């Protein structure tokens, strides 16, 4: 049984956020689970500027969901 790597499987990551994440090197759920929210948000904002409605808390939620996929 494989584990899904589609970022869209994470609640709150739609096509726009998935594209932004892929542009900063996060192209899978497996990769996302290893990131730190503050660092990832800083990387996104450095490349894209301030992203409306994106916060460290939202990014942390994505990371927590990604970890849950691998810790079932």
N, C-alpha and C positions, 0 to 999 in steps of 0.2 A: 504494500500500500504506500503510495507516494504522498507527500505533503504538498498542498497547493502553494504555488509561488506567485499567484496573481494578486498584485497589490489591491485590486478592486474588491477582493474578498474581505478586506478590512473595512469595517463599518466607518464611514466618514471619508474614505478615500474614493473619490470619483475620478473620472478621466483627467480632469485638470490637475488635481493633486498627484495622481499617479505619474503624469507626464513630468511635473516639477521634480518629484522624487527621483525619477529615472535620470533626469538631467544632472542631478547632483550625486549620482552613483548608487542610488538605492533602487535596484530593479527587481527585488523579490521580497517576499515576506521573511525569508531566511535572513537576508541582509538587514532588513529593518529591525529585527529583534536585537541586533547587536549594537544599535546606535544609542546615543545619549540625546535626550530631547533638546536640551539647550544647544548642544553643538550642532545638531541637525537643523534646528530652526535658524541658527546663525549662518550656516552654510547656505540654506535656501534664501535667506534675506540678502546675503552677500551677492548671490548670483541673480536674484530676481527683484530685489527691493522688498519692501514691506508687502506681504501678501494679506489681503483683506480676510479677516475672520480666522487667521491662522495664529495659534498661540502655542507656547511651550506645553500647556496642558493638553491641547488637542494632539500635538505630536506625541506626547507621553502616552496618551490613550491608544494611539496607533501602535506604538511600541509594545504596550502591555497586551494588546490583542495579538500581535505577532508572536510574542512569547507564549501566549496561551495556545496557539496553534501547535507549537512544538512540545508543549508540556501536558498534552491531553493524556 
